[in-house]
Amino acid sequence: MTQAPVLALNESDVRALTRQAAAVSDIYAARFGIHRDAAWYLAKMTEELGELQAAYLATQGAQRGEVALTEARQNLIDEAADLFGFLMVFANWQGIDLADAFAAKWGRYLPDQVD
């Protein structure tokens, strides 16, 4: 297969979202006096992945206590956003351009033209 750009990925949008995620992370760290080191970045992504898993399980009725389906679904959406945000923060910290990395890694599996 040839390497093709991932057409659905607007690189400037991903880069803008990454800058916004970094800004929110800066505000969060300043507000709570957090020193962001390697352990913090990795722990936050792990925490958010666990929260996404719990939110998904709640949408399947596999949680403790009663949670309305609409609330469970909103929690799933929120936790997916959190994990995505922290992935962008982590990548930014490591100097990874996610738009380029995604296009290079996933784009190589696409045929030449995919809409």
N, C-alpha and C positions, 0 to 999 in steps of 0.2 A: 504494500500500500504506500501511496505517496503521502507526504505530509501536507495537510490542508489546513487552512485557518479555521478556527471554530467560529462560524459565522454568527452564531447567536451571542457571542461574547463581544461586547463593545469595550475595547481595551481602555478607552478614556474614562468610561463609567466605572470600571473596576478600580482604576487608579484613583479616581475621585472618592469612591467608597473607602478605599484603603486609607487615604488621607483623613477622611472623616472619622473612621474607626480609631486611627491613631490619636486624633484630637480628643475624642471621647475618653480613650484610655488615659491620656494625660490628665484630663479633668478628674476622672475617677481616682487616679493615683494621688493627685494633689489633695483632693477632698478627704481621702481616708489615710493619708500618710503612708502610702504603699511604696516600698522599694521593689521595683520590677527587675528581678534577676531571672536567670534561666529557669530556676525552680518555679517561680511565679508564673511565667509564661506557659510552661508545660502543665502546671497544676490547673491553671484556669481553663485550658482547653480540655483537660481531662474532666474537670468539674462540669463544664458545659456539655460535654458528650454524655456524661452520666445523667444530667438533667434532661437532655433530649431523649434519652432512652426511657426515663421514667415518664416523661410526657407522652411518648408514643404508647407505652404500655397502658397508660390511663385512657387513651383513645380506644383501646381494645378491651377496656373494662377490667384490666389486670392491675388494680391499684388498691391500696388500703383506703377504706372510707368511700363515701359517695362523691363523685365528681360528675357534674353535668357534661354531656358530650360536647356542647358548645364551648364550655370552659376548658375542657381537656384539649379540644382542637386549637383554641387560642394559645394555650400553654405550649403546645407542640410548635406552633408557628413562632412564638416568642423564643423558645429555646433553640430552634433552628437558626433564627437570626443571631442569637447570642454566640452560638458556635461559629457561625460564619464570620461574625465580627471579630471574635478572638483569633480565628485563623488568619484574618487579614492583619491584625495587630502583630501576631507572631511572625508572619511572613515579612512584614515591614521591618520588624526588629532584626531579622536575619538578612535583610537586603534582598529579599526574593520579590521579583515582580510577578505577581500571581497571574496577570493577564498573559504575559509571555510564557510563563511556566505551564499554564493550562493549555494554551494553544500548542505548545511544543509537545507536551505529553499526550494529551487527548486528541489533538488534531491529527496526529500521525495514524490514528486508527480510522479516520474518516475517508470515504471516497472523495474524489476531487470536488464534487459539487453536492453539498447537502444543505437544504434550506430548512 
